[in-house]
Structure formats: C-alpha cells, structure tokens
Amino acid sequence: MKLFSSILISITLILVLFFIVLQLQFSIERINGKRIDGKLGCLR
C-alpha cells in the first residue's frame, strides 16, 4: 500500500509539472503573439 501511494504521489507531481510547463508555454506564446499579431491576426 505504501508503494501505491508513492507511485500516486509521483504521478501527481509529474502531472502538476506538465501543467505548469503548458501554462508557461501558453503565456510565452501569448507574449510573442502580441509582437507578431499583425501577421497571425489575419489567419485567426
């Protein structure tokens, strides 16, 4: 049972890290998108 809980904790940590990385990439893309908004504004 201890092994299962440790595996669960590690999976949760990996998911949280993955979510944080996705949020960071999204915010970086939004910041870059403001600079290149003239070209991408027509496509979106």
N, C-alpha and C positions, 0 to 999 in steps of 0.2 A: 504493500500500500504506500510505503514511503517512496518507492521508486516511481510509482504512478504520479504522485503529487509533484515530485521533482520534474518529471517529464512535462507535466501540465504547466508548471511554472515557466520552464524554459520555452515551451511553445508560445505561451502568453507574451513573454519578453520579446521573442522573435517577431511576433505579430505587431507588438507596440512599436518596435524599432522600424519595421517595414512601413507602418502607418506614418510615423514621423518623417521618414525619408520621402514618402509620397507627398506629404504636406509641404516639405521643403522644396521639392522639385516643382510642385504646383505654384508655390509663391514665387520661385525664381522665374518660371515661365511667364507668370503674370507681369513681373517687373520687366522682363525682356520684351514681352508683348507690347508694353506701352511704348517702347522705343521703336519697334517695327510695326506699329499699329497701322501705319498708312498702307503698307502692302497687304497685311493679313486682314485688314478691315473689310476689303472688298471680297475676299474669299469666304469669310464667315458671314 
